[in-house]
């Protein structure tokens, strides 16, 4: 007798958008939420590991306070989130309790993950919850997430869900909203628009197609979903954007069925340190390199000063920088041995001249291959 085939996806992150949870209204659609929770619970009972990234706290806070007008500004967003978050978790707790599943609230702020220790602490907590068969419900910590100077927020839960998938080394990220996937044009205004079932690599054409789809209650439209897809797929995670109103959509996607738009991983699973570097949470600037340096990097060589054309942004020695070729295509990222001020002096120079130009030398490599992640 043949052995039953193992599930393709063991660890799954499911992101539920505001438009989906509210059904387009100004309050939570309990029936819709119950249906989604039932699907997640079925997968949980199969032994899969599930994490839910949920929007909806701001919409729920707005409804609770009886606010019909749109209030702008970050402080009000934080107020609405603080009112709505506990109520949102109460709904999830009640719905999952019907399946004898314990849930845990996990609020993450971008600043928490920007340093390596914070990243690892969040990762270890989420993995420990999964090991205990507790289902984490994640949201951005909107109450404290905003640094008034650095705007240190994820900006939307699409990017947060990709960060969570990156954190826990997920197999699949499912982003569900009231959008069926990526189309060749906006389907609401162009009847000729057709759904793109699969994207192997996100290029400039895909990014152009992503503009213009958002809703009044949601923060992120298709543009943020493509940003999330970039992070997920470069971390070795498959991602699907689909309409959450499709019957049994989570169960079908977990079984590998073709629904919505599937984005294929562009790399194999990366070591945790590399995933942290690629996440962009700690990136401080960028380096533009010439064609020779680009070729060397693709062959896993180090980045030398001679191949650098330009440094953008201000960063210090030990910071993470993105690396781009002359055509502004991202090649990868790495930990720099020299500051932006140093590089402005030594760019284009032979490694042997660094000491003469700076008066000191931190090594011949600006980014050593051991501290480099190439896409």
C-alpha positions in Angstrom: 0.0 0.0 0.0 1.4 3.4 -1.0 2.3 5.9 1.7 -0.1 8.9 2.0 1.5 12.0 0.6 2.6 14.5 3.2 1.0 18.0 3.1 2.9 20.3 0.9 2.8 23.1 3.5 3.5 22.4 7.1 3.8 25.9 8.5 1.3 28.5 7.2 0.8 32.2 7.9 -2.7 33.5 7.0 -3.2 37.2 6.7 -6.8 38.4 7.0 -7.6 41.9 5.6 -9.9 44.5 7.0 -12.2 44.5 4.0 -12.6 40.7 4.3 -13.3 40.8 8.0 -15.9 43.6 7.7 -17.5 42.5 4.5 -17.1 46.0 3.3 -19.2 47.4 6.2 -18.1 49.5 9.2 -18.0 46.5 11.6 -16.9 42.9 11.9 -18.7 40.3 9.9 -19.0 37.6 12.5 -20.3 35.0 10.0 -17.4 35.6 7.6 -14.9 35.5 10.5 -16.4 32.2 11.8 -16.0 30.6 8.4 -12.4 31.6 8.2 -11.7 30.4 11.7 -13.3 27.1 10.9 -10.9 26.6 8.0 -7.8 27.5 10.1 -9.0 25.2 12.9 -9.4 22.2 10.4 -5.7 22.7 9.3 -4.6 23.0 13.0 -6.3 19.7 13.8 -4.4 18.1 10.9 -1.2 18.9 12.7 -0.3 21.9 10.6 1.3 25.0 12.3 -0.8 28.1 11.8 -0.3 31.8 12.5 -3.0 34.4 11.8 -2.0 38.0 11.0 -5.2 39.9 11.5 -6.3 43.5 10.6 -9.5 44.9 11.9 -8.6 46.5 15.2 -8.9 50.1 13.9 -12.2 49.4 12.1 -13.5 47.8 15.2 -12.4 50.7 17.4 -14.0 53.2 15.0 -17.3 51.2 15.1 -17.2 50.9 18.9 -16.7 54.7 19.3 -19.5 55.4 16.8 -17.3 57.4 14.5 -18.6 57.8 11.0 -16.2 60.4 9.8 -12.7 59.6 8.7 -10.2 60.8 11.3 -6.7 61.4 10.0 -3.4 61.4 11.9 -1.3 58.8 13.6 -2.5 59.5 17.2 -6.1 58.8 16.3 -5.1 55.7 14.5 -3.4 54.5 17.7 -6.5 55.4 19.8 -8.8 53.4 17.5 -6.4 50.5 17.6 -6.2 50.5 21.4 -10.0 50.5 21.6 -10.5 47.8 19.0 -7.6 45.4 19.6 -8.9 43.8 22.8 -12.3 43.4 21.2 -10.8 41.8 18.1 -8.9 39.3 20.3 -12.1 38.5 22.2 -13.8 37.5 19.0 -10.9 35.3 17.9 -10.7 33.7 21.4 -14.4 32.9 21.4 -14.4 31.5 17.8 -11.3 29.3 18.3 -12.4 28.1 21.7 -15.3 26.4 19.9 -12.6 24.2 18.4 -10.7 23.8 21.7 -7.8 25.8 20.3 -6.0 28.3 22.5 -5.0 31.5 20.9 -2.2 34.0 22.0 -2.0 37.7 21.1 1.3 38.8 19.6 1.7 42.5 19.0 4.8 43.4 17.0 6.3 46.8 16.3 8.9 47.4 13.6 11.4 48.7 16.1 11.2 45.4 18.0 12.6 43.6 15.1 15.2 46.1 13.8 18.0 44.7 16.0 19.1 41.1 15.8 18.2 40.3 19.5 14.7 41.6 19.1 14.2 39.6 15.9 15.4 36.4 17.5 13.3 37.0 20.6 10.1 37.4 18.5 11.1 34.3 16.4 11.7 32.2 19.5 8.4 33.2 21.1 6.3 32.5 18.0 8.0 29.1 17.5 7.5 28.2 21.2 3.8 28.9 20.8 3.6 26.7 17.7 5.4 23.9 19.5 2.8 24.2 22.3 0.0 24.0 19.7 -1.1 27.5 20.6 -2.3 29.6 17.7 -0.7 33.1 17.6 -2.9 36.0 16.3 -0.5 38.7 15.3 -1.2 42.4 14.7 1.0 45.5 14.5 1.4 47.2 17.9 -0.2 50.4 16.6 -0.4 52.0 20.1 3.4 52.3 20.3 4.6 51.4 16.8 5.2 54.9 15.6 8.5 56.7 16.1 7.6 60.3 15.3 11.0 60.9 13.7 11.7 57.6 11.9 8.0 56.6 11.2 9.0 53.1 12.4 5.9 51.2 11.3 5.3 48.3 9.0 2.7 50.5 7.4 0.2 47.7 6.8 -0.4 44.1 7.8 0.6 42.8 4.3 4.2 43.7 5.1 3.8 42.5 8.7 2.5 39.1 7.5 5.6 38.8 5.2 7.8 39.7 8.1 6.1 37.0 10.3 6.6 34.4 7.5 10.2 35.5 7.4 10.5 35.3 11.1 9.2 31.7 11.5 10.6 30.2 8.2 7.0 29.5 7.0 6.3 27.3 4.0 3.3 29.4 2.7 1.9 32.9 3.3 -1.7 33.3 2.3 -2.9 36.9 2.0 -6.7 37.1 1.9 -8.8 40.2 1.3 -11.6 41.2 -1.0 -9.2 41.2 -4.0 -9.0 38.0 -6.0 -5.3 38.4 -7.0 -3.1 40.3 -9.3 -4.8 41.3 -12.6 -3.4 42.5 -15.9 -5.4 45.7 -15.3 -7.9 47.0 -12.6 -10.8 44.7 -13.0 -13.2 47.2 -11.5 -12.7 49.7 -14.4 -11.4 47.4 -17.2 -13.7 44.4 -18.2 -10.8 43.0 -20.3 -8.6 42.5 -17.2 -7.6 38.9 -16.5 -6.2 37.3 -13.4 -2.5 36.3 -13.4 -2.4 32.8 -11.9 1.3 32.6 -11.2 4.3 35.0 -10.9 7.8 33.4 -11.0 9.7 36.7 -10.4 8.6 40.2 -9.4 9.9 42.6 -12.0 9.1 46.2 -13.1 6.1 45.0 -15.1 4.5 43.2 -12.1 5.1 46.3 -10.0 3.4 48.5 -12.5 0.3 46.2 -12.6 0.0 46.5 -8.8 -1.1 50.1 -8.6 -4.5 51.4 -7.7 -6.4 48.7 -5.7 -7.3 49.6 -2.1 -10.3 50.1 0.1 -11.4 52.8 2.5 -10.9 50.8 5.7 -7.7 49.0 4.6 -4.2 50.5 4.7 -2.7 48.3 2.0 -3.7 47.8 -1.6 -2.1 45.6 -4.2 1.1 47.7 -4.0 1.8 46.6 -0.4 0.9 43.0 -1.3 3.6 43.0 -4.0 6.1 44.5 -1.4 5.1 41.6 0.9 5.6 39.1 -1.9 9.1 40.4 -2.5 10.1 39.8 1.1 8.4 36.5 1.3 9.7 35.0 -1.9 13.3 36.2 -1.4 13.1 34.4 2.1 12.1 31.1 0.4 8.4 31.4 1.2 5.6 30.8 -1.3 2.9 33.5 -1.3 -0.7 33.5 -2.6 -3.0 36.5 -2.9 -6.6 35.4 -3.0 -10.2 36.4 -2.4 -11.1 35.3 1.2 -14.8 35.0 0.2 -14.0 32.0 -1.9 -15.6 28.9 -0.2 -12.9 26.9 1.7 -10.2 29.1 0.2 -7.7 28.4 3.0 -8.2 24.7 2.9 -7.8 24.6 -0.9 -4.7 26.8 -0.9 -3.1 24.7 1.8 -3.7 21.6 -0.4 -1.9 23.4 -3.3 -4.9 24.2 -5.5 -4.6 27.0 -8.0 -6.6 30.0 -6.7 -5.8 33.6 -6.9 -2.2 34.6 -7.8 0.7 32.4 -6.5 4.2 33.9 -6.2 6.9 31.3 -6.3 10.0 31.5 -4.0 13.0 32.9 -5.7 15.4 31.2 -3.4 15.7 28.1 -1.1 15.1 28.5 2.6 17.7 31.0 4.0 19.5 30.8 7.3 17.9 33.0 10.0 20.6 35.7 9.9 20.3 36.1 6.2 16.5 36.4 6.4 16.9 39.1 9.0 19.3 41.0 6.7 16.9 40.7 3.8 13.9 41.8 5.7 15.0 45.4 5.3 14.1 46.3 8.9 17.7 47.4 9.7 18.7 48.7 6.3 20.4 52.1 6.5 21.4 53.0 3.0 22.4 51.7 -0.4 25.4 51.1 -2.6 25.3 51.4 -6.4 27.9 49.1 -8.1 29.3 48.8 -11.6 28.8 45.8 -13.9 32.1 44.2 -12.9 31.2 44.2 -9.2 27.6 43.0 -10.0 29.1 40.0 -11.8 31.5 39.3 -9.0 28.6 39.4 -6.4 26.5 37.0 -8.4 29.5 34.6 -8.3 29.5 35.0 -4.5 32.5 37.3 -4.4 33.1 40.2 -1.9 32.3 43.8 -2.7 35.4 45.9 -3.1 35.7 49.7 -3.1 36.8 49.7 -6.8 33.4 48.4 -7.9 31.3 51.0 -6.0 30.0 53.9 -8.0 27.9 55.7 -5.4 26.7 55.5 -1.8 23.2 56.8 -0.9 21.9 57.6 2.6 23.9 57.9 5.8 25.2 54.8 7.5 27.9 53.6 9.8 30.4 50.7 9.8 28.4 47.6 10.7 25.1 48.8 9.3 23.2 46.8 6.7 23.0 48.3 3.2 21.2 47.3 0.1 23.2 46.8 -3.1 22.0 47.8 -6.5 23.5 47.5 -10.0 23.8 50.4 -12.4 20.2 49.8 -13.7 18.8 50.1 -10.1 18.0 46.4 -9.8 18.6 45.1 -6.3 21.4 42.6 -6.1 21.2 41.8 -2.4 22.3 43.3 0.9 25.2 43.1 3.3 26.9 44.4 6.4 29.3 47.2 5.4 32.8 47.5 6.9 32.9 51.3 6.1 30.6 54.2 6.7 28.9 56.2 4.0 31.4 59.1 4.6 34.3 56.6 4.1 32.8 55.1 1.0 32.3 58.5 -0.6 36.1 58.9 -0.4 37.3 55.3 -1.4 34.6 54.5 -4.0 36.3 53.4 -7.3 39.7 53.1 -5.6 41.9 50.0 -5.5 41.9 48.3 -2.1 45.6 49.0 -1.6 44.9 52.7 -1.5 42.3 52.7 1.3 44.8 53.4 4.1 46.3 56.3 2.1 42.9 57.8 1.4 41.4 57.4 4.9 44.4 57.1 7.2 43.1 53.7 8.5 41.9 50.4 7.1 39.1 48.1 8.1 40.0 45.5 5.4 40.1 45.3 1.7 36.4 44.4 1.4 33.6 47.0 1.8 31.2 44.0 2.2 32.8 40.7 2.8 31.1 37.7 1.1 30.4 36.1 4.6 28.3 39.1 5.4 26.5 39.3 2.1 23.1 38.0 0.8 22.7 37.9 -3.0 19.3 37.6 -4.5 
